Amino acid sequence: MFRRREPVPFAFIAEADKFRSNVTPPPRERASAGQMAGRWLIGLTVVAGLAGSLILGMPALSQDQSPATTQHSEASDGR
């Protein structure tokens, strides 16, 4: 490794490139049954909401092939 050319006021900053920790982090705790059930419930709620909005929104997004009636304004009928 190369040495830094600019002066560093603190020695630990200069040596930070070489520092390696020998401390391992603690193992992750396993989720409880209640937490797992909550995650599944939230996931199912999100999926059901997306599916429901898709099902309810499809008729509004579909285009009619042939419009049965044409709309006229009532203001133009009196002329």
C-alpha positions, -999 to +999 in steps of 0.1 A: +000+000+000+011+035-006+015+061+021-006+093+021+013+124+012-010+149+029-007+154+067-034+137+087-041+151+122-052+119+138-032+087+136-062+064+136-075+080+104-041+073+087-041+037+099-078+031+090-069+016+056-050-012+073-075-019+101-093-052+101-117-062+129-114-096+144-148-093+161-177-111+145-212-097+147-237-117+167-259-141+148-293-127+137-323-136+157-349-158+141-383-142+136-410-155+159-441-171+146-461-139+152-437-119+132-437-144+103-475-144+103-476-106+103-453-105+073-474-130+054-505-111+063-491-078+050-479-095+018-512-111+012-530-078+018-508-060-007-512-087-033-550-088-028-552-050-031-533-050-063-554-078-077-586-061-066-576-028-081-567-046-114-600-064-115-621-034-106-601-011-129-601-032-161-637-023-172-628+014-169-596+009-190-612-011-217-622+007-249-656+001-264-654-012-299-684+007-313-700+035-293-737+028-292-748+064-285-733+097-294-735+124-268-750+158-277-751+188-255-786+201-246-775+236-253-773+229-290-808+214-292-826+247-288-811+263-318 
